Structures are given as C-alpha cells and as structure tokens.
Amino acid sequence: MEIICIDKRTFDELVVRFSMIEKKVTGICNPAKDAGLKKWMDNQEVCGILRISKRTLQVYREKGLLPFTRVKNKFFYKPEDVQNMLESSYHPQKRKP
C-alpha cells in the first residue's frame, strides 16, 4: 500500500469539492418539493402536446378528463396528468390473423 502526503490546503480544497459533489448528488436523488413548481405546464404547452385547441382543452377540464390548477385566470397542468391522459387513450394496433 502506498501512502501519499498532501498539504493541508490541498486537503481542505478536496473536502470542499467532495461536499459540493455530495450536495449535487443529494439534490438529484432527493429533489426539493418546490423544484416541482418548474414542471407545471400552461394551456399552450398542453395544447401543443395533445394537438388540440384551447376550446377542446376547456372541455376536458369541464368534463374532469384532465386535472388542473387555476391561479387567477391561468390554468396549469402536471406533466404526469397529461402523460396519463395520453396513455389511457392509447389503442395498440390489432393484428389481423
């Protein structure tokens, strides 16, 4: 086994860098709750993904087909809810024997 000696300043710099790496890994593995706020989608984004009009999106809200949150006069949707709607509407092609 080889022993390597380094001065205190270099060691302290390594400790600081390891701490930074630890914080980044922790942030990736355990995202903060408020970080989820960046993931909300507005009407325009949802209409683009689903390829529907704003009026159709309004009908989906009224019928309870797509969960949403309303802040004043602006609507927001979770990407997971949009994804679930797409997956629930999926019909695989049936093979004819």
C-alpha positions as CSV (number, residue, x, y, z in Angstrom):
1,M,0.0,0.0,0.0
2,E,1.3,3.4,-0.9
3,I,1.0,6.4,1.4
4,I,0.6,9.8,-0.3
5,C,1.1,13.0,1.7
6,I,-0.6,16.3,0.8
7,D,-0.5,19.6,2.4
8,K,-3.5,20.9,4.5
9,R,-4.6,23.5,1.9
10,T,-4.9,20.8,-0.8
11,F,-6.8,18.5,1.6
12,D,-9.2,21.3,2.5
13,E,-9.9,22.0,-1.2
14,L,-10.7,18.3,-1.7
15,V,-13.1,18.3,1.2
16,V,-14.9,21.4,-0.2
17,R,-15.1,19.8,-3.6
18,F,-16.4,16.5,-2.2
19,S,-19.0,18.5,-0.2
20,M,-20.2,20.2,-3.4
21,I,-20.5,16.8,-5.2
22,E,-22.4,15.4,-2.3
23,K,-24.9,18.3,-2.4
24,K,-25.4,17.9,-6.1
25,V,-26.0,14.1,-5.8
26,T,-28.4,14.7,-2.9
27,G,-30.2,17.3,-5.0
28,I,-30.6,14.9,-7.9
29,C,-31.6,11.9,-5.8
30,N,-33.9,13.8,-3.4
31,P,-35.4,16.8,-5.3
32,A,-36.9,19.5,-3.2
33,K,-40.7,19.9,-3.2
34,D,-40.5,23.4,-4.6
35,A,-38.4,22.2,-7.5
36,G,-41.6,20.6,-8.8
37,L,-43.1,24.0,-9.4
38,K,-41.0,24.4,-12.5
39,K,-42.6,21.4,-14.1
40,W,-46.2,22.7,-14.3
41,M,-47.4,23.3,-17.9
42,D,-49.8,26.0,-19.2
43,N,-52.6,25.8,-21.7
44,Q,-50.3,26.5,-24.7
45,E,-47.9,23.7,-23.8
46,V,-50.7,21.2,-23.2
47,C,-52.5,22.1,-26.4
48,G,-49.2,21.7,-28.3
49,I,-48.5,18.2,-26.8
50,L,-52.0,16.9,-27.3
51,R,-52.5,18.7,-30.6
52,I,-55.9,20.1,-29.5
53,S,-57.4,23.6,-29.5
54,K,-57.8,25.7,-26.4
55,R,-61.6,25.1,-26.5
56,T,-61.1,21.3,-26.5
57,L,-58.8,21.7,-23.5
58,Q,-61.5,23.7,-21.8
59,V,-64.0,20.8,-22.5
60,Y,-61.5,18.3,-21.0
61,R,-61.4,20.5,-17.8
62,E,-65.1,20.8,-17.6
63,K,-65.7,17.1,-18.0
64,G,-63.0,16.3,-15.5
65,L,-60.8,14.5,-18.0
66,L,-57.7,16.4,-17.2
67,P,-56.8,17.6,-13.7
68,F,-55.7,21.2,-13.4
69,T,-54.9,24.0,-11.1
70,R,-56.2,27.5,-11.5
71,V,-54.3,30.6,-10.4
72,K,-56.5,33.7,-11.1
73,N,-57.3,33.3,-14.7
74,K,-54.4,31.0,-15.7
75,F,-54.6,27.2,-15.8
76,F,-51.7,24.8,-15.0
77,Y,-51.4,21.1,-15.5
78,K,-48.9,18.5,-14.2
79,P,-47.0,16.7,-17.0
80,E,-47.8,13.4,-15.3
81,D,-51.5,14.0,-15.7
82,V,-51.1,14.9,-19.4
83,Q,-49.0,11.7,-19.8
84,N,-51.6,9.6,-18.1
85,M,-54.3,11.0,-20.4
86,L,-52.2,10.1,-23.4
87,E,-51.6,6.6,-22.1
88,S,-55.2,6.0,-21.1
89,S,-56.3,6.9,-24.7
90,Y,-53.7,4.6,-26.3
91,H,-55.1,1.9,-28.5
92,P,-52.5,-0.5,-29.9
93,Q,-52.8,-1.7,-33.4
94,K,-54.5,-5.1,-33.6
95,R,-53.0,-7.7,-35.9
96,K,-55.3,-9.5,-38.3
97,P,-54.5,-13.2,-38.5
